[in-house]
Amino acid sequence: MTEYRYKLPDVGEGVVEAEIVEWRVKVGDTVVEDQPVLDVMTDKATVEVPCAVNGKVTKIVGEPGDVIPVGTEILFIETDAATAAAAKEEEAEAPKAEEKAPEPKAEAPKEGEKPEPKTESPKPAAPAKPVAVAASSGQRPLASPAVRQRAMELDVDLAAVPGTGPAGRITHNDLDDFIAAGGRLISKAGGGGAARAPKTGVEEKKVIGLRRKIAENMQKAKRDIPHIAYVEEIDVTALEDLRQHLNTAKRDDQPKLTFIPFLVAALVKALPDTPQANAHYDGENGVLKQYEGVHMGIATATPNGLMVPVIRHAEAMDVWEIAAELGRLAKAARDGKASRDELSGSTITITSLGAIGGLVTTPVINAPETAIIGVNKMQELPRFDAAGRVVPRKLMNLSSSFDHRIVDGYDAALLIQKVKGYLENPATLFM
């Protein structure tokens, strides 16, 4: 019987530490070589860490949210790959190894006992009554945020809902069954209607993984970079006509065009006159790196938080190629499959909230970049034409932020006005 101490491997070039996001195994689990045992966060990419040997887990070091250096011993495994008989003997003696291990939260079994749910958790039970009364006090029921939200909207007290999930956790099916049986809150005044009882629960969540990295980056950017904002209204009537025409006439193998590829194309043409906006600024060393190539970051909402996949060398692409690459990168980011290279190296960033983009936003610069361009929603509004007649026009605001240490207000305005000219006269994008 051998104890193998698995160290956090090098998970990427230049990475010296990583944050634990999620353990996929627990003490007592049998693992095999190359099985994913841990997810860690490095920069903005989540990386799966595979196991190195076959065996049984006897000790885990670190919890979600802990930042640990590469080379730290994180997993202790009893292993003997000699024969199957030796593996069975190892399994039989596993409790001895577990006796030495610390007791992680609700996972490590005590000596001579099998793991079981905490006794203080609600136990699954069949509904005793079709109508439930809101609990006046007691333990917080176990349920996911989605189930809590549904219960809140339906005025259902979760403390009255029997849970059938692990450790009595309340599922969507439990909530459906409770409502189908007539379960609801009873008015404190004695009536049969639903009462909006005061809600006193507070849920504490440790900020870890991508959300922690986003928080750190945003805090640093706002602390270190003096932002200057510039907002301009763009008449995109002609551009919308062109976009719809191109989408109608496109080939089956071509992607659908959104507004973003045209904005990328406009920035590619405008940036050479304001090169300091397509740059990285190292404030500590006083060095500005201006790039000839345009590596366009596209802020993308994902289930795990905001990511910025990068369209590399956008200056060498047409709008169709930009749209195709944008679609590929956005899908990879949302699926959690984007690589580190695809999530780093942008020289300027575009951020858009689409149809809910509001009238004006104040985007935060993606350091060490010096500019970010924000897209707001498009609206059809009345405007005067050259003859003084009121006509409907499609309008959209660009809300942009610049690093005022590097980009003066005049230069910021000059850049956006050039972009405005290209977008309002879309034929010039192709000349």
N, C-alpha and C positions, 0 to 999 in steps of 0.2 A: 504494500500500500504506500503510495507516494503522494505527498502534498505538492501540487503545482501552484505556484504563485504567479498569476497572470498580471502583467503590467500594462498600463494604458499605452498602446502603441502610437507611433507617429502617424497621425491621421491626415497630414497634409504638409506640403512644403512650407517651412517657416513657422509651423504651429508649435508652440511650446506648452500650451495648456488648453484645456477644453472644459466646457460646462456639462455636467450630467443633466440630461433631459429626461430620460426614462430608462429604468431597468426592465429588461424583458424576461429576467429569470429571478428566482428567489432561492434562499437557502433550502437545500434539500432537493432541488431540481436536478435531473440528469441532463447533461449537455453533450453535444457532439461537436467535433471539429467543424469550423466554418459556420456554426449556428450563430445568428445575431443574438448577442446577449445584452447589448447596451446601445442607446442612442446618445450621442454627444453633440454639442453645438460648438462650431468653430467659425468665428466671424459671423457670416449669415447663412451658413450651410449646416444642415443636420447630417451627421455621418453615422452609419451603422458600424458598430465594433463587433467583429466576429470572434468566436471562441477559438482557442489555439489547440485544445486537446479534448479527448473524450473523458467523461468522468461525472462526478457529482459535486455540486456547489456546496461548500461548507462555510464560506464567509464572503460577505459583500462589503466593500468599503466605499462610502460616499452615498449621498442622497441627492435626489433631483434638486438642482440649484447650486450644488457645490462646484467650484471651479478647481480642477486638479491638474498638476503638471504632468506632462508626458513622462512615462517611466514610473509612475506611482503604482504600487501594488493595489489592484482594485478587486481582484477576484481570486479566491482560494478554492482549488478544486482537488478532490481526491481522485487520483487516476492510476490505473494499472491496465495498460493496453495488451497485456500478455495473452490472456485467454478470457473466454466468456465466464468461466468458473471464477476467475479472479474478480471479474466485474460484479458477479453476484455476491461474493464474499465482501467486496467493498460496499455494496448496497446495504448488506446486513449490518456492517459496522458503522454506517454513516451517522447514526445518532451520537456516537462517541465524538465524532468530529464536530457535530453541530453543538455539542455541549460546550465546546470551547468558543463558539461564535457568539458575538453580541446578538441581542434580540432586536432585529429591526422591527419597525412598527407593524404589528399585526401579521408578521410573516414567519419569524423564527419560532419553531415549536419548543416548548419546555421539555426538559428531560422526561422521557417515558410517556409523553403525551403526543397526540396527533394534533395538527393545526386545526383550529375551529374558530368560527366568528367570535368577536368580542361579545361577552355576555351582556354588556350594557347596550348593544345595538338592538333596534326593534326586531322582533322575530316575526317571520311570515305567519299570517293567520287569516282564516276565512272571515269575511265581513259578518259581524254579529247583527248589525242593523242596517236597513236600507237608508236611513237618515243618520248622518253623523254630526256630532256637536263639536265645535272648535275646542281644541285643548286649551285650557287656561294656563298650563305650565307643563314642564317636562322637557325631555331631550329633543333636540332638533332631529326631525326625521331625515333619513338618508334618501337623497334623490339628486338627479343631475340638474344643472341649470335649466335645461329645456323643459323638464318635467315641472320644476318650480314655476317657470314662467306660465305654462299652461294652467297650472293650479291657481295662480294668481289671477289670470284672466277669467277663470271660471268661478272665482270666489270659493274655492274648495280648500279646506284646511288639511294640509298633508298629514298632520298628526293623527287625523282620523282615518287615513287610508292605509289598509294593511298592505305591506310590501312583500313581494314574493321573490325579489332578487337576492343576491348574496348579502348576508348580514341584515336582511330585512329591507334592502334598498327598494324604493318605490319606482316602478317602471311605468312607461306610457300605458301598457296593458292594464296594470293595476289601477291607474287613474280612470281608464275607460270603463273597467268593470265596476268601480266604485260609483261612477256617474250613472251607468246603466242600471245599477241597483237602487237608484234614487238618492244617492249620497249628495249632500249639499250642506252648507252652513245654515244654522238656525238663528234667526234674529234673537238678540239678547232680550228684546222686548217681549218675546214670547210668540211672535208671529211666525208664519211658515216661510217668509221670503228670505232671500239671501242677504246676509249682513256684511258690510265691509268692515271686518274686524281690524283693529290696529295691527300693523306688521312690525314686529320688533326684532326679527332675525338679522344677524350680521354674519356675512360669510367672508372669512379671511383666506386669501389665495396668495401663495408665494409666487412672485413674478420671476419666472425662469425662462430659459431657452431663448427663442427668437424675440419674444416680447421684452425680455430683460435687455437684449442687445439693442433693440429699437429704442428703448427708454434711455439707455446710456448714450447712444449716438445722437438722439434728439437733444438731450440735455447738454452734451458737449458742443453741438452745433450752435444752439442758442446762447450758450455761455461765451463761446470763443469768437463767434462771427457776428459782426455788426451788420444786420440785415437792412437792405433798402428795398422797398416794395415799389413796383410800377404796374399799373393796371391800364389796359387799353381795350376799347371796344373794336371788334372786328366784324365787318359785314361779310358773312360767308354765303350769301345768296348764290352767287355765281359758282362758288366752290361746291356747294351742295348739289347744284344742278349737274355739275361735272361728275361728282362722286356717284350720284344715282345713275347717270348715263353709263359710266364705266362699269358699275356693278351689273347693270342690265345686259351689257354687251360682253361681259367677261367670259373667258373660256372656263370649262368645268374644272380644269387643273389650277385655276388662279384663285387666290383667296378673296374674300369679300373685303372691300376697302372701307375703313372707318376714317374719321378725321385725322387720327394720329399720324399715319404715314405722310399725309400732306404737310403737317406741321413739322415733321422730321425733315422733309425735303426743303421746306422754307428755311429752317434753321441752318441746314447744311450750306445753303446759298448765302445766308446773311452773316454767319459767324466769321468768315475771313476778315471782315471789316471791324470786328470786335473780338480779336483773338483772346483777350484776357477773360472772356466769358466762357471759353472752351479750354479750361485750364484747371490745374491743381495748385493750391497755395499752401506751402509749408510755413506757417506763421512762426514756428520756433526758430527756424534757420533763415527766415526771410528769403525764401526761394519760390519763384513762380515758374511753373512748367506749363507752357502754352503748346497745345497739340495741333498738328496739321490735320490729322485724322479726327473724325467725329465718332466717338464711341458713346452712343446715345443710351442713357439709362432710362428705363420705363418703370416708374413706380407701379407695383402690381399688388393688389389685395389678394391674399391667400388665406386658407383656413387657419394657418398658423400665425398670420400677421403680415405686415408690409415687407415685400421684397423688391429688389431693383435689378431685374435681369437686364443684360446689356446687348444692344445691337451694335456689333463691332463694325467699324468702317462703313457707317451709314452713307458717307460721301461717295462710296463706290456702288450704291444700289439705286434702282428706280423704285417708284412707289409700290409696285407689285412685290418686289423682292423685300422691301421693308415690311410690308404687311405680312408676308409669309413668315419672315423671321420673327416678327412681333408675336404672331399666333403661336409659333413653336415654343418660344421662350416663355410666354405667359402660361401655356399649358404645363410645361416642365416645372415652373415655379409653383403652380397650384397643386400639382401632383406630388410635390416634394422631391422631384427628380433632377432639379437644376444643379449643375456642378458648381464648384467654387469659381472656376474661370468664367462661367456664365453669369455669376452674381457679383462680379468685381471688375474694376477697371474702367468704369464710366467716366467721361470727361464733362458731361453736362446731362441733366436729368429733366424729363417731362413727367408731370404728375397730373392725373385727371380723375375726377369723380363721376365722369359720364353724365348721365341725365340728371343726377342729383347734385351736380357740381356747384349749385348756388350761383349768386351773382359775382361775388368776390371771395377769394381765399388768400391766405398768407402762407404759402408753402415754405417749409424749412429746408435750407440748403443741405444737400447730401455731401457733407465734408469728405475729402478736401476740395471738392469742386467749388466754383465761384458763382454758379448761377443755377436756378431751377425755374422751369416754365410751367405754370399751372393753367389747366384748361377748365373753364367753367361751362355751365350748360348753355345750349343754344335755345334762343327764343325767337318767335316771330313777333316783331313790334313795328308800330307805325313810324315812318321817317319821311322827311321831305326830300323829293328828288330835285334835279337841277331846275325843273320848271316850277318849283314851289308847290307841287301836288303831294298830298300824303299818300304814301304807298307802303305796302307791307314788305318788310325786309327780315331776313334771317340774321340774327346778331348773336355774337358770342364774345365774352370777355376773356382776355388772357391776363392772369394774375401771376406776376413773376417776382422772384426775390433774387437779389445780387449781394455778393460780399462787398460791402462798401469800402473795405480796405484796398480793394483791387479795381473794382468797377465803379466809376463815377456815375452820378445820376444822368448826366448828359449821354454817356456811352450806353447806359442801360436803355434809355429812351430811344436812342438811335437804332439799337439792335431790334427792339420790338417794333419800331416803325417800319423797318425794312421787312420784317416778318409779315407785318400787316399788309404791306404793299404786295408781297407775293401771294398771300392768301386771298386778298380781295381781287386780284387779277391773276387767277390760277394758270392762265396760259404762260405767264412768265416763268413758272416753275419748270417748264419744259423747253425753255429757250436758252 
